[in-house]
């Protein structure tokens, strides 16, 4: 095979990878991508703890500006969602008290969050956004403890900014290496990787639904 043929094959291969990258890039920055992430963040902070980090990372891989955008959008969404649960804890806890009390795991999480808040205040709220305690329980507990809203909302924003900002820094420093490595993988490995990703994502969503609606 002559050099021109090899060059042609190499160009065709790079062209295919380039088109694949363009498709992924287009999907990650679709017209409603940021709106979806905002609403998803609100949902994650209220009634359904789904793994929002997966679509966040996909968007972050677009570059530094994308990292900043998605961190800001998801922090705002989390603040809005947490504020809704906080207000529910202050004004309408009786509406879902029976649901929480019927769930030993949720009741335990609420009691733990309340104990932390009573001892550490707003610092405990920020910490719960990084800890295994569901942020929903921290929001309800803050409302029940009548924590001032001016202290609660900045605490949520700080905790989420640290969490999502750390993700963003990892993508900024290692994102190019990750995408380059991915583009150089054979097709079968990409398909296997995407399949594994889908299985893990669905499993995490399923576990979130199970832990929410099935008594522990």
N, C-alpha and C positions, 0 to 999 in steps of 0.2 A: 504494500500500500504506500503510495507516494505521500509526500508531506502535505500537499494541497488537500488530499482526501482526509488525512488525519485532522488537519486544521478545520475542514468543513464539519467533520464529526464532532470535534470539540466545540465548535461554535454552535452546532445544533443542540448539543447537550446543555451548554450554558444558556441557550435560548429557552429551553424547556424549564430549567431551574428558575430563570428570570421570570417567565410567565407564571410559574407556580408561586413565586414570591409576591408577584403583583396581585395575584388572586387573594393570597392570605392577607396582604396589606390592605386590599380593598375591603375584605370582610371585616377586618379589625377596626377600620375607620369608616364604616358605613354611616349613612346619614343619621341614624338614630343610635349609634353606638354609645355616645356619652349620656343620652337620655335613658337608655336601657341600664347603664351602669348606675346612674343616679337612682332610678326607681328600684333597681336591684339592691342597692345599698340601704334604701329606706326599708325594703322588705326584710333584708337580712337583720336589721336592727329592731324590727317589730315582731312579726309573727312567725317568720320562717328563716331559721339560721342556715341558709344554703351557702355553698363555697364560692363566694363572689371573687375570691382571689384568682381563680382560673381565668375568667374573662379579663380581669384587671391586668394580669401578666401579658395576655395576648395583645392588649392595647398598648401596654408599656413598651413592648418590643419595637414599636415604631420609632422611638427615639426619645431624647431628653424632654422635648416639649410635650410629648404625649404623656410622659411620666408625670410631669407637673400637673397637666390637665386632669388626668385620671385620679391622682391623689386628692386634688382639691374637690373634684366632683364627688368622689366617694366619701370623703370626710363630711362634706355638706349633707349628703344623703343620710349618713349615719347620725348626724346631729338632728336632722329632721325626724327620722324614725325614733331615735331615743327620746326626743322631746314629746312625741305622741304617747309613748309608753309611760314616761314620767308624769304627764298630765293625767293619764289613766290611773296611775298609782295614787295620785293626790285626790282626784275627783270621783273616780268610779271603780275603785278597787272591788267593791262588793259585786260588781257585774261579772267578774271572772275569778273571784276568791274561791268559789267552790271548785272550779276547774284546777286551780293550783293546789288547793288543799287535798284534792283527790289523787294528786300525783306526788308520792313521797320524794322523788328526785327533784321535782320543781320546788317543792316546799323547802327541801334541804338547801337548794341553791339560793332561794330567796332569803332564808335565815342566815346563810353564810354571808351573802352580800350585805344584809342589814348590819350584821356584826362588824364587818369591815368598815362600813360607812360611819357607824356610830363611833368607831375608834379613830379613823383616819380622815373622815370627811371627804372632800373633793378628790384628794389624792387616791383614795380607795376606788373611786369611780373611774379615774384614769387607769388605774392598775387593772381593773376588771376587763378593760378592753384588750389587755394583753394576756390575761389569765384564762384558765379553763372555765371559770364562772361565766355563764351566758350574759351578754351585755343587757339582754332584756330584763334579767333578774336584778341587775344593778340599777337599771332605770326605774323599775317598779319600787325597789327598796329605797331609792333616793326620794321618790315621790311620797312614799309612806312615812319616811323620816322627815318630810317637809324641808328638805335641803333647798336652799335658795336657788332659783333658776339661774341667776347670774353666776353661781359657782358650779352648778351641774353641767350646763352646756359647754363652757370652756374646758371642763375636765374631760368630757366625751371627745371634744375636738382634739385636745392634746393627745389623748391616748390613741385615737385613730390615726392622727398625723404621724405619731411615732411608728405605729405598726405598718401603715401603708408607705410611709417615707422610707423605712428600712427596706421594704420590698423594692421600692423605686431605685434606691442606691445600688442594690445588687444588680438590677437590670441595667443601670447606667454603666456599671463597671464590667459586667460580664455578658450583657445582652448581645453584643456583636459576636463574641465567641460562641454563644449558644446558637445564634442563627446560622453562622458559618458552619458549625459542626452539623446542624440539622440539614442544611442544603447539600452537604457532601455525603449524606447517608444514602444507601441504596433504597430503591422504591419499596421493597418488601419490609425493610426495617422501619421506614416512615409509616407504612400502613399499620404495622404491628404497634408502633408507638402511639399513633392516633387511636387505635382500638383500645389500647390500655388506658390512655387518657380518658376516653369516653366511659369505660367501665368504672374507673375511679371516680369520675365526676358524678355519674348516675348513682353509684354506691353512696357517695357522700350526701347527695340530695335525698336519697332514700332513707339514709340514717337520720338526717335532720327531720324528715317527716315522721319517721318512726318514733324518735325520741320526743317529739312534740305531742303526738296524739296517742301513743301507747303507754300506759302506766308502767313505771319502772319498778 
